[in-house]
Amino acid sequence: MNSNDHSSFYNRQPRLPHSSHPPRPFVQEDTLKTEMIQIERKAFVLTLKENLRGRFLRITEAVGEKRSTIIIPSTGLVEFKKLLDEMVGAENGIAAKKEPAEPVIVPQAVDLVVAKPVKRTMSEAARAKISAAAKARWAKIKSAGKKLLKDA
Protein backbone atom coordinates (compact mmCIF):
# COMPACT_ATOMS: atom_id res chain seq x y z
CA MET A 1 0.00 0.00 0.00
CA ASN A 2 1.45 3.37 -0.91
CA SER A 3 0.60 6.87 0.32
CA ASN A 4 -1.83 7.42 -2.55
CA ASP A 5 -4.10 4.65 -1.27
CA HIS A 6 -5.15 6.66 1.80
CA SER A 7 -7.82 9.30 1.64
CA SER A 8 -6.59 12.82 2.12
CA PHE A 9 -7.79 14.99 5.00
CA TYR A 10 -9.05 17.51 2.43
CA ASN A 11 -10.93 14.95 0.31
CA ARG A 12 -13.07 13.45 3.05
CA GLN A 13 -16.74 12.85 2.50
CA PRO A 14 -19.08 15.03 4.55
CA ARG A 15 -20.27 13.32 7.70
CA LEU A 16 -23.90 12.48 8.25
CA PRO A 17 -25.62 13.99 11.24
CA HIS A 18 -25.13 12.08 14.50
CA SER A 19 -28.76 11.13 14.55
CA SER A 20 -30.71 9.52 11.75
CA HIS A 21 -33.93 11.02 13.15
CA PRO A 22 -35.58 13.84 11.20
CA PRO A 23 -35.43 17.31 12.76
CA ARG A 24 -38.06 18.06 15.39
CA PRO A 25 -41.07 20.09 14.32
CA PHE A 26 -41.37 23.72 15.43
CA VAL A 27 -42.92 24.07 18.89
CA GLN A 28 -44.72 27.29 19.80
CA GLU A 29 -43.15 28.87 22.89
CA ASP A 30 -44.67 31.68 24.94
CA THR A 31 -42.29 34.04 26.76
CA LEU A 32 -43.44 34.70 30.33
CA LYS A 33 -40.54 36.86 31.52
CA THR A 34 -37.13 37.97 30.24
CA GLU A 35 -34.26 39.62 32.13
CA MET A 36 -30.74 40.52 31.02
CA ILE A 37 -27.61 41.01 33.12
CA GLN A 38 -24.17 42.18 31.99
CA ILE A 39 -21.22 40.73 33.95
CA GLU A 40 -17.82 41.93 32.79
CA ARG A 41 -17.80 41.26 29.04
CA LYS A 42 -20.52 38.61 29.11
CA ALA A 43 -24.23 39.21 28.66
CA PHE A 44 -26.66 36.73 30.21
CA VAL A 45 -30.29 36.59 29.12
CA LEU A 46 -32.66 34.63 31.37
CA THR A 47 -35.98 33.84 29.74
CA LEU A 48 -38.85 31.99 31.41
CA LYS A 49 -40.84 30.27 28.68
CA GLU A 50 -43.72 27.87 28.30
CA ASN A 51 -44.67 25.42 25.58
CA LEU A 52 -46.89 22.33 25.30
CA ARG A 53 -44.36 20.26 27.28
CA GLY A 54 -44.26 22.71 30.22
CA ARG A 55 -42.33 25.69 31.58
CA PHE A 56 -38.57 26.10 31.45
CA LEU A 57 -35.82 28.64 32.02
CA ARG A 58 -33.52 29.34 29.09
CA ILE A 59 -30.16 30.92 30.07
CA THR A 60 -28.22 32.34 27.14
CA GLU A 61 -24.64 33.58 27.50
CA ALA A 62 -23.37 35.93 24.80
CA VAL A 63 -19.69 36.84 24.47
CA GLY A 64 -19.07 38.78 21.29
CA GLU A 65 -20.52 36.74 18.43
CA LYS A 66 -20.63 33.46 20.36
CA ARG A 67 -23.77 32.28 22.16
CA SER A 68 -24.30 29.34 24.49
CA THR A 69 -27.63 28.25 25.92
CA ILE A 70 -28.79 25.92 28.65
CA ILE A 71 -32.39 25.01 29.41
CA ILE A 72 -33.60 24.11 32.90
CA PRO A 73 -37.08 22.56 33.26
CA SER A 74 -39.25 24.37 35.80
CA THR A 75 -39.35 21.19 37.90
CA GLY A 76 -35.61 21.62 38.59
CA LEU A 77 -35.52 25.38 39.24
CA VAL A 78 -35.75 25.09 43.04
CA GLU A 79 -32.87 22.58 43.15
CA PHE A 80 -30.87 24.74 40.70
CA LYS A 81 -31.40 27.82 42.91
CA LYS A 82 -30.32 25.89 46.04
CA LEU A 83 -27.13 24.77 44.32
CA LEU A 84 -26.46 28.27 43.00
CA ASP A 85 -26.98 29.72 46.51
CA GLU A 86 -24.49 27.17 47.89
CA MET A 87 -21.93 28.17 45.24
CA VAL A 88 -22.37 31.88 46.04
CA GLY A 89 -21.97 31.13 49.75
CA ALA A 90 -18.83 29.08 49.11
CA GLU A 91 -17.38 31.84 46.90
CA ASN A 92 -18.11 34.46 49.57
CA GLY A 93 -16.39 32.29 52.18
CA ILE A 94 -13.33 31.81 49.97
CA ALA A 95 -13.21 35.52 49.09
CA ALA A 96 -13.40 36.49 52.78
CA LYS A 97 -10.39 34.29 53.59
CA LYS A 98 -8.29 35.71 50.73
CA GLU A 99 -9.31 39.39 50.98
CA PRO A 100 -6.35 41.70 51.75
CA ALA A 101 -6.32 44.13 54.67
CA GLU A 102 -6.80 47.21 52.50
CA PRO A 103 -8.84 47.03 49.28
CA VAL A 104 -7.61 48.74 46.14
CA ILE A 105 -10.31 50.80 44.42
CA VAL A 106 -10.09 51.09 40.66
CA PRO A 107 -12.25 54.09 39.68
CA GLN A 108 -12.39 53.16 35.97
CA ALA A 109 -14.20 49.88 36.68
CA VAL A 110 -17.97 50.30 36.48
CA ASP A 111 -20.70 47.77 37.12
CA LEU A 112 -22.68 47.94 33.86
CA VAL A 113 -25.94 46.77 35.42
CA VAL A 114 -26.28 49.60 37.96
CA ALA A 115 -23.50 51.93 36.69
CA LYS A 116 -21.65 52.41 39.96
CA PRO A 117 -17.92 52.09 40.77
CA VAL A 118 -16.79 48.57 41.60
CA LYS A 119 -14.37 47.83 44.41
CA ARG A 120 -11.62 45.56 43.11
CA THR A 121 -9.17 43.92 45.47
CA MET A 122 -5.62 42.82 44.81
CA SER A 123 -3.94 39.93 46.60
CA GLU A 124 -0.67 40.41 48.47
CA ALA A 125 1.07 38.15 45.94
CA ALA A 126 -0.14 40.33 43.05
CA ARG A 127 1.02 43.46 44.87
CA ALA A 128 4.44 41.89 45.48
CA LYS A 129 4.70 40.86 41.82
CA ILE A 130 3.81 44.39 40.65
CA SER A 131 6.20 45.88 43.19
CA ALA A 132 9.04 43.60 42.05
CA ALA A 133 8.38 44.45 38.40
CA ALA A 134 8.30 48.18 39.19
CA LYS A 135 11.61 47.91 41.11
CA ALA A 136 13.20 46.06 38.18
CA ARG A 137 12.02 48.75 35.72
CA TRP A 138 13.27 51.52 38.01
CA ALA A 139 16.67 49.77 38.29
CA LYS A 140 16.90 49.63 34.46
CA ILE A 141 16.04 53.32 34.20
CA LYS A 142 18.62 54.25 36.82
CA SER A 143 21.35 52.17 35.16
CA ALA A 144 20.51 53.63 31.72
CA GLY A 145 20.64 57.14 33.21
CA LYS A 146 24.01 56.46 34.84
CA LYS A 147 25.33 55.10 31.53
CA LEU A 148 24.15 58.23 29.71
CA LEU A 149 25.80 60.47 32.32
CA LYS A 150 29.02 58.47 32.11
CA ASP A 151 29.08 58.70 28.29
CA ALA A 152 28.44 62.46 28.29
Secondary structure by P-SEA (a helix, b strand, c coil): cccccccccccccccccccccccccbbbbbbcbbbbbbcccbbbbbbbbccccbbbbbbbbbcccbbbbbbbcccaaaaaaaaaaaaaaaaaaaaaaacccbbbbbccccccccccbbbbbbcaaaaaaaaaaaaaaaaaaaaaaaaaaaac
